[in-house]
Amino acid sequence: MAMEFWRIRSPNFCGSKSFILIELGCKPNLIALLLQVVTLLYSANAPYSNARNQMVMRKEKISVSEKSCSLREVLDIIGGKWSMPIIYILSKGKMRFKELERSVEGINTRMLVKELKNMEANGIVIRQVFATVPPTVEYTLTAKGEKLLPSIVSLHNWGKEFAE
């Protein structure tokens, strides 16, 4: 069975002169032909296509400045998986690190340290270190952290009522 090959010249985009060989004879080959032509046309026209896509995306992009979006700031501070349970448990009063680790079910030491550092940096938690051997560390909520409690309690109640 003789194979037929077609030599197709791609359109002259951006000064390129490209040729492709296409085998004809069965449906998979026709699909290959189509894919090769489309790929060749796109690659020859890629600089224009990329510039056009970027221009369209810039028009449709919604710009939210980080200073004006307080919800984004709140989620950066308490949006972690463990932040709200830690704040809820610290609402009962001062707790040492190990007490806190035992109270938050499922958290590992590394994640607890990370979340506490984040909350301390954002002024939600106060960390007190006592000069003892071994060092004793206690965590308490700041006034800023206590203001989060009504929201966290209402989310907790909503979860008990609707999420099962």
Rosetta blueprint (number, residue, H / E / L):
1 M L
2 A L
3 M L
4 E E
5 F E
6 W E
7 R E
8 I E
9 R E
10 S L
11 P L
12 N L
13 F L
14 C L
15 G L
16 S L
17 K L
18 S L
19 F E
20 I E
21 L E
22 I E
23 E E
24 L E
25 G L
26 C L
27 K H
28 P H
29 N H
30 L H
31 I H
32 A H
33 L H
34 L H
35 L H
36 Q H
37 V H
38 V H
39 T H
40 L H
41 L H
42 Y H
43 S H
44 A H
45 N L
46 A H
47 P H
48 Y H
49 S H
50 N H
51 A H
52 R H
53 N H
54 Q H
55 M H
56 V H
57 M H
58 R H
59 K H
60 E H
61 K L
62 I L
63 S L
64 V L
65 S L
66 E L
67 K L
68 S L
69 C L
70 S H
71 L H
72 R H
73 E H
74 V H
75 L H
76 D H
77 I H
78 I H
79 G L
80 G L
81 K L
82 W L
83 S H
84 M H
85 P H
86 I H
87 I H
88 Y H
89 I H
90 L H
91 S L
92 K L
93 G L
94 K L
95 M E
96 R E
97 F H
98 K H
99 E H
100 L H
101 E H
102 R H
103 S H
104 V L
105 E L
106 G L
107 I L
108 N L
109 T H
110 R H
111 M H
112 L H
113 V H
114 K H
115 E H
116 L H
117 K H
118 N H
119 M H
120 E H
121 A H
122 N L
123 G L
124 I L
125 V E
126 I E
127 R E
128 Q E
129 V E
130 F E
131 A L
132 T L
133 V L
134 P L
135 P L
136 T E
137 V E
138 E E
139 Y E
140 T E
141 L E
142 T L
143 A H
144 K H
145 G H
146 E H
147 K L
148 L L
149 L H
150 P H
151 S H
152 I H
153 V H
154 S H
155 L H
156 H H
157 N H
158 W H
159 G H
160 K H
161 E H
162 F H
163 A L
164 E L
